[in-house]
């Protein structure tokens, strides 16, 4: 699946072409013992629950193609695998009636494409739920039976990170005030009101109340973070990086204070809390984490995996390896070890992965056909704005370093050949233009998570830099190219 994204505060917009699962696991035994029975409505009659760990789920969907509905587990284990997902078998009327053995309470989501805030479920051993899922309007989903109160609360309490209602309590910035002080007073009152509402609901466990309280404080922290992007006229100020850094330092004491409510091993079972932990501790470096904790290993895992994506060097691999040695959890350790192993494949001096591609005339060629030359590769797509911004710089470099032993190759990952052909005809690029034959293989081999992405390969077809500098970096990329040319 491909999609574009923009990371606020980054120097440069990138377009993601590879939506990966964050490989992560957790040491708590939050696991399903398995589906012990599947009773489809209209088939076998349902019998009484005979286990304190059993839950009964029955109901119907408003509309869906297919014969099953997947409830995707959203606890920490969901970061690494899907083994805890619950599969509901549907009959011809889109109805289901299923008994599942559940050892621990947890969050589940109906269809990822509807977002973690929509139809988010909280299931506990002993639940007996009758659910009507309205997939077009989650607010019209209804719950009856044991466990209904917690799920009605979740349906009523919708706070989002992305989309039109983003920024948690700020509602996409529409509720931001003229100053952070006024905004803080306003959203603090909203959070207090939400906590009051949470305390009033009945027939929910203390565990549910505790983790949902943590979620409220996590959204409060996210609202503090996102206020900066709601400041009137902020995007017309040009480069706002330094201003953003100053703002983060201003709110750091506030973030540190409220993080005590959600920076703990129990609370990161909630998907919203994990998102805020990532934003506070990994992306913006506002929080330090105590060692020997689940949160510490979670944050360390994310940080090291980000490092291995951004820095394709032996130093980065060694640093991640040292962090790996401190991990106590086998699942986390295995996941980071896999990331280190993958990163090691793209280290300087390793053989380059070959790529099959076609030119505008349909002729099949290979990247290895250019063995014997220094190769500067550009991965791009017609739909990628930042890629198109880099192309003029790429062409200027080609003109400046127009020599026989250095080739500039543009490889598009477009799916539509006609669109690619039209674009290169209009651009009249002086680079060698190709269309990748197997985009998935290219993305897997070269671990491409976003574009634009550039590579440098030497005359022996060995990797020089698996994440080379952008053409627009000027002296940075020119210095790198000159060094390779002079040393070849």
N, C-alpha and C positions, 0 to 999 in steps of 0.2 A: 504494500500500500504506500502511495506517495502523497505527500502533502507539503505545503510551504509553511514556514513559520518565521516569526521575527522575535528575537530575544531582546527585550527592552534593556537598554543600558549598554548593549554591545556596541562596539565601534562600527560593526558592519552587519548588514542583514545577510542571512544565509537562507538557503532553501533546502529543507530536508528531503532527501530522496529515499531515505531508508528508515522506516519507522520500526525501531527495535524494541524488544521487550527488555526491561531493566533486569538483568539476571541477578536475582536476589533471593535469599531464603532466610529462615528465622529459626532460632533454637527452641522456641516454645512448642509444645506438642499440640498445635492447633491444626488438627487434621481430621478428615472424615474417615471413619472406619470403613466406609463404602456404602453403597446402596444395598440395603438388605431386602428390599422388595420394591417392585414397580407395579402399581395397580392402576391401570388405565380406566378412566371413567367410562361406564357402559360395559365394562368387563367384569372383573372380580369385585365382589362387595368388600368394602373396607371393614376391617376388624379393629378392635380396640388396641391402642398402643400398649405394648407389653415390655417396654424398656424405658428406663429413665433417660436414656440417651437418644431415643427416637423422636423424630419430628414428623408430623403429617402435613403435607402440602397438597391442597386441592384447589381447583379454580379453572379459569378460562382466560384466553387472550382475545383481545378485540380483533386482531387480524395478524396473520403470519403465514408465510409459505414454509413448508417443511413439516417434519413429524416430531420435532423436539425443540425444547427451549432450554438454553444453557444459563444457569445462574452462576455468574463468574465470581469466584471468591476474591475478596478485595483486602484480605489481611496481608501480612508480610510475605507469606508463602506465595502469594500471587505475583510477586516481583520476579519469581524464578520459574514457575511452572503452573500448569493448570490442573494438577492432580486433585485439588480440592474443589473444583467446580462441581456443581450439582446439575445433572441432566434430567429434565422433566420430559417424559414421553407424552406426546400429544395424540389425541384421537382425531377423527375426521371433523369434529366440532371445535377443534383447538382447545379441548379440555384436558386436564391432567389430574391425577390422583395418585400420590406417591408417598411412600414411607422411606425415610432416610435416617441412618444412624449418624449422629453428630456428637462428638466428644466435647466440644467447646463452642461457646457463642462466637459469632463472627458476622462480618458484613459481606453481602453479596450484591451483585449488580445485574440487572436485566439488560442485556445488549450494550456492549461498549460504545456503540455508535450513538447511544442516547446520553452518554456522559455519566460520570460518577454521581452526579447530584440527582439524576432522574431515576426513579424506581430503584433506589438503593434500599436493600433489605437488611434487617438485623434478625438473624435466626439463632435460636437457643434450644438446647435439648429440652424436650417436653412441649414445644410449640405445636399447636394444632390450628393451622391457618387456612382460611378460605380466601383466595385472592382473585380479583378480576383485574388483569393487567390491561390498561388502556395505553397502547404503545404510541399513539399520536399525541396524547395529552396525559402526561404522568400524574397531573394533579387529580385526574378522574379515576385513577386506580383506587380500588376499594379493598379494605382488609376487614375480616371478621374472625373471631375466635381468639384462642390463647396466643399471645404475641402480637396482637393487632395494634395495641396502644403504642408500642415502640415504633412500629412501622408507619402508623399514622403521623407520629411526630416527625419522622424522617421525611415523609411526603410534604408536610407543612413547612419544614425548616429547610429551605433551598438557598444555599449560598454558593456562588460560582467563582471559579478562577479565570475562566475564559468566556468569550462571547459577549453578547450585549449586556449581560448582568455581571460582568467580571468585577474583580477587585473586592470581593467579599461584601462587607458592609457598605462600601462606597457605590455599589450598583453601577459599575462601569465609569465611575467618576462623577456621575450626576449629583451625588449627595455630598461631594467635597465642598468645603467652605473656603473662605478667602485665605485663611492661615492654617498651619498645621495644628496650632493650639485649639482653634475653634472646631476644626475637624475632629481632633482627638476627643474633645468633650462630647461631641455629637455621637461618634461611633462607640465611645465607651458607654454611653447611656443605652445605645442599641444592644450592646453585648450584655449589659446588666439586665435589660428587659428579657433577652433570650434565656439567660440563666434563671430568671424568675419563672419563665414559662416552663423551662425544663424541670424545675423543682416542683411544679404543680401537677405534672402528669402522674397518673397512678398506674399501678399494675406493670411497672417496669423494674428491672433489677438495679441494685446499687451499682453493679458493674457497667450497665448501660448508661446510667446517669453520670457516672464518673468519666467515661470516655467521651460522651457527648459534651460534657463541660469542657474537657480539654479541646475538643473540636472548636467550640466557641472562641476560646482564647487563641487558638491557632488562626482562625479567621480574623480575629482582632489584630494579631501581629501582621497578617498579610495585608490588612487594610492600611496599617501604618506604612508598610513597604510601598504599597501602590499609590499612596497619596501623591508622591512626587510626580507621577505621570498624569495626575489630574490637575496640576497647577496650570492656571490659565496662561496660554501662550508658550508653554515649555518647549514644544516641538519647533517653534520658530526661532529658537535661540542658537541654532547651529549645533556645534559640538557641546553636549551637555554632560560629558563624562565627569569632569572635575566637579561640577555642581552636584551631580548625583552622589559622588563620593562624600562630599561635605554633608549632604542630607543624610546619608546613611550613618555618619558619625553622630549627627544630631539626634537621631532616633535610637541609636544603639542602646542607651540605658533603658529606654522604654521596652525595647524588644527583649533585652536580657531579663527584665523584671517579669514580664508576662510569660516568657518562655518556661518559667518554673512550673507553669500549669500544664505544659504539654511535652516538654523535652524529657520524656521518661519511657522506659521499655514498654509499659502498659499502653500508653496513648498512641504510639506509632503503629498500632494495629489498625488505626483508622486511616483510610486513604487520604483524607483531607489533611490530617496532621502530618503525614509523611511528606506531602507536597510542600507544606510550610517549613518543615524541618530542612528540606532540600534547599528551599529559597533562602532561608536565614543562614544556615550553617555552611552550605556548599557553594551556592551561587554568589552570595553577598558577604560571606565571611564575617557575619555579625555575632556568631555564637561559638564558643568553645565547648567541647563535649568531654565529659569525664571518661577516662579510659575504663576498660573492662566493663562495658555496658553494651546492650543491644544497639542503643542509639549511636554509640561511638563506632561500632563496627559497620552500621548502616551508613553513617556519614563518611567514614573512611572508604568504604567500598565505592560509593558514588564518586568521591573525590578522586580516587585512584583510577577509576575507569574513565572519568573525564580527562585526567592527565594523560592516560595512554592513548586517547583519541587525538588530543591536541599536540602531544609531544612524542614524536616517533623516534625517540633516542634511547640509547642504552642506559643513560642516566635515569630516564623516567622508568624504565623497566626495573632497574635496580632499586629505585625508591619504592615502587609498588611491591617488589619482592620483600623488602625490609618490613613494610607495613603488614604484609601477609603473614609474616612470622609472628606477629603479635595477636593474630586472630585466635580465638578460642572455639568459635563455632565452625564446625566442619562444613556446613552448607555454604556459609559465607566464604570460607577459605577456598572451597572448591570453585566457587563462582569467580573469585578474584584470580585464582590460579589459571582458570580458563582464559580470562581477559589478558593476563600476562603472556600466556602462550601465544594467543592470537597476535598480540602486539609485537612479539618477537619475530613473527614472520615477515614484518615489514621494516626490520632494522637495516641500517646502512650496511652494504656489502652482501646482503642476501640476493639470491637470484630473483629477478623481476618476474611477476606473473604475466604470462602472455595474454593478449586480448585479440579476439576475432572481431573484425569490423568490416563494413562495406563502404565503398565510396559512392559518389552521386550516380555513377553508372552501374552500380550493383555489383561491382567486382569485389570478391572477398579477399581481404588482406589480413596480415597479422602484425601486431606490434613488434614481434621478434624479427620481422623483415628488415627492420631498421638497425639491427645489431651492427656494430661497427661505427655508429654515430652516437653522439650525446643527444638524448631525447628529452624535451620539455613537453609534458603532456597536460592538456587542459580538459577536465571533465566538466561538461556543461549541458544545458537544455534550453530550448527556445522559450519555455515558460518561466525560466529562472531569471528574474530581474537583475540580481547581482552578477550573474554570469554574463549577461549582455553588457553590463557596465565594464567588465574586465576585458572584453574582446578587443576594444580599440588599443588598450595598453599591450595586450598580447601581440597585436599586429605591429605596433611600434617597436617592440622588442625584436620581432622577427626582422624588421627592416634594419635595425641597428646591428644585430648580430647575424647578418646574412652570410654565412659561411658553410662550406660543404660538409663539415663534420658536426654540425648542430642542426637538428630538425625541430620544428614546432608543430605538434600534432594536436588537433582539437577532436575530441571524441564526445559525441552527443549521446545522451541516454534517453532521447526522445523515443516514444513508442510509435508516433506517426511519422513515417518516412516522408510523406508529402510536405508536412509542416517543416521538417528539417530542411528539405531540399529548397523550399521557398525562402527560408530564412538565410541560408548560406548564399543563395543567388542574390538576395537583396543586400546582404552585408558585404559581399565581394571580398571575403577574408583572404589574406595572403598566406594563411597557415594551411597545412594539409588537413582537410576535413573528412571525418569518418563518422559513421553511425554504428554504435555498438550492436553486435548481433544478439548477445545474451546479457541484458542489463543486470539481471539477478546475479549471474556468475561474476561479472565485473565488480559489482558492489560487494559481494562476499569476499572475493579474492583480495581486493584492495581496501576492504573495510571502510567503504565510503558511507558516511552517515549524513553528509551535507555537501552541497555544491554551492559555489565553485570550489573545485579541488584540483591541485596541481601536483605533478610528480616530476622528478628528475632521475633519469636512468643513464648509466655510463655506457661507454662503447662496448664493454663486455657483457652488457645486458644485466648489470647488477644495480640494485637500488642505491641511489645516492641520497635521495630525500623523498620519502613517501608522502610527505605533506609539505611541499615546497612553498616558498613565499608567493604571494599574489603578484601578478604583473604590475599592478598599481602601486606596489610597495617601493618602486623606484630603486634607490641605491641598494636596498636589501636584496632583492632578487638579482640585480646586476652584479653585485659583489659575489653572490653564490655562483652565478654562471661563469664569471671571469675566473674564479678559483678552479672550477672544474675544467674549463678550457685550457688554462695554463698548466694544469696537472696531468692532462691527458696526453 
